[in-house]
Amino acid sequence: MPELVFFSGTMDCGKSTLALQIGHNRSARGLQGVIFTRDDRAGEGKLSSRLGLVTEAVEVAEGMDLCGYLVAQLSQGGKVDYVIVDEAQFLSPEQIDQLARVVDDLGLDVFAFGITTDFRTKLFPGSQRLIELADRIEALQVEALCWCGARATHNARTVGGKMVVEGAQVVVGDVNRPAEEIGYEVLCRRHHLRRMTSASAHAGALSPDVLPVTSA
C-alpha cells in the first residue's frame, strides 16, 4: 500500500542525505520519481545535502498545487513512481493535504523530509499537518549533537553568535555561516532554554591559560 511517510529531525541529522539516497536506490531499479523542495540552501530547484551531494528538483512556489502538478505530468505521458519532498516544513497545510491525495488518489508513495519545530520551538504549519496526516512518522537515527556533546533536540537561530527568539518563522540560513551573520545551530534542550550557543559558551569559558595558583 502506498504511504505518506514523514521523516523528521533537527537540522544536521541527515534528512536531505537520506532523501537523496532513497531517490538513488529507486532510480537504480528503473523507477522514476519527482522531487519537490523549497528554499534549499543550494538555491532554487535544488536538493542538496551538507555532504556536498546535490540534484535537480522542482521548486515549490507558494500556492502551487502539488497534486495537480503530478496529474499534469501523468496526463502528458510522464512516468511517476514515487514522490520525494524535502524541506517539507516550509509547505503550507493545504499542500500537505495535496500530498495525502497523491497517496490516496494516485497511488504513489510520498516521502517527506523536514524539521518539526522552528527556532522558537513552535511547530511549522507544514510539519504539524504532516504529523496529523502521515501514515508513518520516522525519527532520523543520525543524532545531531549540541556543542556540549549532548543530543541536540532543538533548532536555534543566531545573529552574531547570539541566539534570538523573535523574528519571521522562515529566514533561510545555514549552520556553516560566519558567526556575524544570521545562522542556525542545533542545541540540547538545556542550552536552548538558557539561550547558550557555542559562541556564547566559548566567550564565557575560562581561559585555558589561567595562571597557576600556589599556596603561601
Order of alpha helices (4+ residues) and beta strands (2+ residues): beta-alpha-beta-beta-beta-beta-alpha-beta-alpha-beta-alpha-beta-beta-beta-beta-alpha-alpha
